């Protein structure tokens, strides 16, 4: 696969990273198919075709892919957020998050791989998170879904590269504008102090520069698509670089101590 014109399908393209990626890729001359559960809520993009897609619905996946036609690149970006202590986090909400963030990307891949194997190339871009490698309090449900996505992605890398199918994991830090927020699960009252301590985490980690804009994430995705030498994992944002470098270089206890000190976490 080269950087020539490609047909690229993006899930969760109604806002944030998905929408910005659609804009960036269209500007680079690619044929972009942007999908979203509610396409009427998405801002139109010149030269981009929008198709309705519920990634958790097998029939919707089949219908959307038939409408899209042969696809060269899949950008799995659709995701749900969710936060709250795991002690009593509603399991139905966790199941919904895993269905959207972890299982649905694989369902999309499974629908495309037979065609890609026959043609000898294809590309999977799975949008994960720093929290796909680093767990954090109050965000355990989301972390679990992204840890799962990264495990599946790494396995796909080993299984599908033999057929000329690349897999890339994109790991954003804090992004603005971010994904659509979900209602917070407060949990038992004795977690109030931890909520207070965790509330300003993003501003502490991102510093004066603030959150990384979605256009930067879009550029990383577009570059990964166009560069066949892109490694399995690529990061987005200075905060992602800082956190993941520290996580890689330090042992568990040392990393925990460093992050507690940086964030002022005494819980």
C-alpha positions as CSV (number, residue, x, y, z in Angstrom):
1,X,0.0,0.0,0.0
2,X,1.4,3.4,-1.0
3,X,0.4,7.0,-0.2
4,X,-1.6,7.1,-3.4
5,X,-5.4,7.8,-3.2
6,X,-7.0,5.4,-0.8
7,X,-10.6,4.7,0.2
8,X,-10.7,5.2,4.0
9,X,-13.6,4.4,6.3
10,X,-13.7,6.1,9.7
11,X,-16.0,5.1,12.5
12,X,-17.2,7.7,15.0
13,X,-16.5,10.5,12.6
14,X,-19.3,12.8,13.8
15,X,-17.0,14.8,16.1
16,X,-13.6,15.2,17.7
17,X,-10.8,13.0,16.4
18,X,-12.9,11.1,13.9
19,X,-14.2,14.3,12.3
20,X,-10.8,16.0,12.3
21,X,-9.2,12.9,10.7
22,X,-11.9,12.9,7.9
23,X,-11.1,16.6,7.2
24,X,-7.3,15.9,7.1
25,X,-7.5,12.9,4.9
26,X,-9.9,14.5,2.5
27,X,-7.5,17.5,2.2
28,X,-4.7,15.0,1.4
29,X,-6.7,13.8,-1.6
30,X,-8.0,10.5,-0.2
31,X,-11.6,9.2,-0.7
32,X,-13.0,9.4,2.8
33,X,-16.2,7.7,4.1
34,X,-17.1,9.1,7.4
35,X,-19.5,7.1,9.6
36,X,-21.5,7.9,12.7
37,X,-24.5,6.6,14.6
38,X,-26.2,10.0,14.0
39,X,-24.9,11.5,10.7
40,X,-27.5,14.3,10.9
41,X,-25.6,15.7,14.0
42,X,-22.2,15.8,12.1
43,X,-20.9,18.9,10.4
44,X,-20.6,18.2,6.6
45,X,-17.1,18.1,5.1
46,X,-16.4,18.9,1.5
47,X,-15.6,15.8,-0.5
48,X,-16.5,13.4,2.3
49,X,-19.4,11.0,2.1
50,X,-21.2,10.3,5.4
51,X,-22.9,6.9,6.1
52,X,-24.9,5.9,9.1
53,X,-23.3,3.2,11.1
54,X,-23.9,1.7,14.5
55,X,-20.7,-0.3,15.1
56,X,-22.4,-2.5,17.7
57,X,-25.1,-3.7,15.2
58,X,-24.0,-6.5,12.8
59,X,-26.7,-5.6,10.3
60,X,-25.6,-1.9,10.4
61,X,-22.0,-2.9,9.7
62,X,-23.0,-5.0,6.7
63,X,-25.2,-2.3,5.3
64,X,-22.6,0.4,5.8
65,X,-19.8,-1.6,4.2
66,X,-22.0,-2.5,1.2
67,X,-22.7,1.2,0.7
68,X,-19.0,2.1,1.1
69,X,-17.7,-0.3,-1.4
70,X,-14.2,-1.8,-1.2
71,X,-12.2,-0.1,1.6
72,X,-8.4,0.1,1.8
73,X,-8.1,1.5,5.3
74,X,-10.3,1.2,8.4
75,X,-10.0,3.8,11.2
76,X,-11.7,2.4,14.3
77,X,-12.4,5.5,16.3
78,X,-15.9,5.1,17.6
79,X,-15.9,4.9,21.4
80,X,-17.8,5.5,24.6
81,X,-16.4,7.2,27.7
82,X,-17.2,6.3,31.3
83,X,-15.8,7.0,34.7
84,X,-16.5,5.9,38.3
85,X,-15.1,3.6,41.0
86,X,-15.1,0.0,40.0
87,X,-16.5,-1.1,43.4
88,X,-20.1,-0.6,42.2
89,X,-19.7,0.5,38.6
90,X,-22.9,-0.6,36.7
91,X,-21.9,-3.7,34.8
92,X,-24.4,-3.0,32.0
93,X,-22.5,0.3,31.4
94,X,-19.2,-1.6,31.4
95,X,-20.6,-4.1,28.9
96,X,-21.8,-1.3,26.6
97,X,-18.4,0.3,26.7
98,X,-16.6,-3.0,26.0
99,X,-19.1,-3.7,23.1
100,X,-18.3,-0.3,21.5
101,X,-14.7,0.2,22.3
102,X,-13.3,-3.3,22.1
103,X,-15.6,-5.8,20.4
104,X,-17.0,-3.5,17.7
105,X,-13.5,-2.7,16.2
106,X,-12.8,-6.4,15.9
107,X,-16.2,-6.9,14.2
108,X,-15.3,-4.2,11.7
109,X,-11.9,-5.9,11.1
110,X,-13.5,-9.3,10.7
111,X,-15.9,-7.9,8.0
112,X,-13.0,-6.5,5.9
113,X,-10.1,-9.1,6.3
114,X,-11.3,-11.7,3.8
115,X,-11.3,-9.0,1.0
116,X,-7.9,-7.6,2.2
117,X,-6.3,-11.1,2.2
118,X,-7.5,-11.6,-1.3
119,X,-6.0,-8.4,-2.5
120,X,-2.8,-8.7,-0.5
121,X,-3.1,-5.4,1.5
122,X,-5.1,-3.5,4.0
123,X,-4.6,-1.2,7.0
124,X,-6.2,-1.1,10.5
125,X,-5.9,2.1,12.5
126,X,-7.2,1.5,16.0
127,X,-7.6,4.6,18.1
128,X,-6.7,3.7,21.6
129,X,-5.5,6.0,24.4
130,X,-2.7,6.4,26.9
131,X,-5.2,4.6,29.1
132,X,-4.8,1.6,26.8
133,X,-1.4,1.0,28.5
134,X,-1.7,2.9,31.8
135,X,-4.5,2.3,34.3
136,X,-5.9,5.1,36.4
137,X,-8.3,5.5,39.3
138,X,-11.9,6.4,38.5
139,X,-11.4,5.6,34.8
140,X,-11.1,1.8,35.2
141,X,-14.0,1.0,32.9
142,X,-12.6,3.0,30.0
143,X,-9.1,1.7,30.7
144,X,-10.4,-1.9,30.6
145,X,-11.9,-1.3,27.2
146,X,-8.8,0.3,25.7
147,X,-6.4,-2.3,27.3
148,X,-8.6,-4.9,25.5
149,X,-8.4,-3.0,22.2
150,X,-4.6,-2.9,22.5
151,X,-4.4,-6.6,23.2
152,X,-6.5,-7.4,20.2
153,X,-4.6,-5.0,18.0
154,X,-1.2,-6.4,19.0
155,X,-2.5,-9.9,18.2
156,X,-3.9,-8.8,14.9
157,X,-0.5,-7.3,14.0
158,X,1.2,-10.7,14.4
159,X,-1.6,-12.6,12.7
160,X,-2.4,-10.3,9.7
161,X,1.0,-8.8,8.8
162,X,1.8,-12.1,7.0
163,X,-1.0,-11.2,4.5
164,X,0.2,-7.7,3.9
165,X,-2.3,-6.2,6.4
166,X,-0.9,-3.5,8.7
167,X,-2.1,-2.7,12.1
168,X,-1.4,0.6,13.9
169,X,-2.4,1.6,17.4
170,X,-2.8,5.4,18.0
171,X,-2.5,6.5,21.6
172,X,-3.8,10.0,22.3
173,X,-3.4,11.8,25.6
174,X,-5.9,14.4,26.6
175,X,-7.5,15.9,23.4
176,X,-9.6,18.9,22.8
177,X,-12.4,18.8,21.8
178,X,-12.6,15.3,23.3
179,X,-15.0,12.5,22.9
180,X,-18.6,12.9,24.0
181,X,-18.9,12.7,27.7
182,X,-21.0,10.1,29.5
183,X,-22.7,10.7,32.9
184,X,-20.3,10.2,35.7
185,X,-20.9,7.3,38.1
186,X,-20.2,8.8,41.5
187,X,-20.2,5.6,43.4
188,X,-20.2,5.3,47.2
189,X,-19.8,8.6,49.1
190,X,-16.5,7.6,50.6
191,X,-14.9,8.1,47.1
192,X,-15.6,11.9,47.2
193,X,-12.1,12.7,48.3
194,X,-10.6,10.7,45.4
195,X,-12.9,12.5,42.9
196,X,-11.7,15.8,44.3
197,X,-8.0,14.8,43.9
198,X,-8.5,13.4,40.4
199,X,-10.6,16.3,39.1
200,X,-7.7,18.5,37.8
201,X,-5.5,15.6,36.4
202,X,-5.8,16.7,32.8
203,X,-4.7,20.3,33.5
204,X,-1.8,19.1,35.6
205,X,-0.5,16.7,33.0
206,X,-1.0,19.0,29.9
207,X,0.4,22.0,31.6
208,X,0.2,25.6,30.2
209,X,-0.1,24.4,26.7
210,X,-3.4,22.7,27.4
211,X,-4.9,19.7,25.7
212,X,-3.6,18.6,22.3
213,X,-6.0,19.7,19.5
214,X,-7.8,17.2,17.4
215,X,-6.0,18.4,14.3
216,X,-2.7,17.0,15.7
217,X,-4.3,13.6,16.3
218,X,-5.7,13.8,12.7
219,X,-2.2,14.4,11.3
220,X,-0.8,11.5,13.2
221,X,-3.5,9.2,11.8
222,X,-3.0,10.5,8.3
223,X,0.8,10.1,8.5
224,X,0.4,6.6,9.8
225,X,-1.8,5.7,6.9
226,X,0.6,7.2,4.3
227,X,3.8,5.9,5.8
228,X,4.2,2.1,5.6
229,X,7.1,2.2,8.1
230,X,4.9,3.4,10.9
231,X,5.5,1.3,14.0
232,X,2.8,-0.6,15.8
233,X,2.1,2.1,18.3
234,X,2.2,5.9,17.8
235,X,1.5,8.6,20.4
236,X,-0.4,11.9,20.2
237,X,0.5,14.8,22.4
238,X,3.3,15.8,24.8
239,X,1.3,14.4,27.7
240,X,1.1,11.0,26.0
241,X,4.8,11.0,25.4
242,X,5.6,12.0,29.0
243,X,3.3,9.4,30.6
244,X,4.2,6.5,28.4
245,X,7.9,7.2,28.5
246,X,7.8,7.2,32.3
247,X,5.7,4.1,32.3
248,X,8.1,2.3,30.0
249,X,11.3,3.3,31.9
250,X,10.1,2.8,35.5
251,X,9.0,-0.2,37.4
252,X,5.4,-0.3,38.8
253,X,6.3,1.1,42.2
254,X,8.5,3.9,40.8
255,X,6.0,4.9,38.2
256,X,3.2,5.0,40.8
257,X,5.4,7.2,43.1
258,X,6.3,9.5,40.2
259,X,2.7,10.0,39.1
260,X,1.4,10.4,42.7
261,X,4.0,13.2,43.2
262,X,3.2,14.8,39.8
263,X,-0.6,14.8,40.4
264,X,-0.5,15.4,44.1
265,X,-2.5,12.2,44.7
266,X,-2.5,11.1,48.4
267,X,-5.5,8.7,48.2
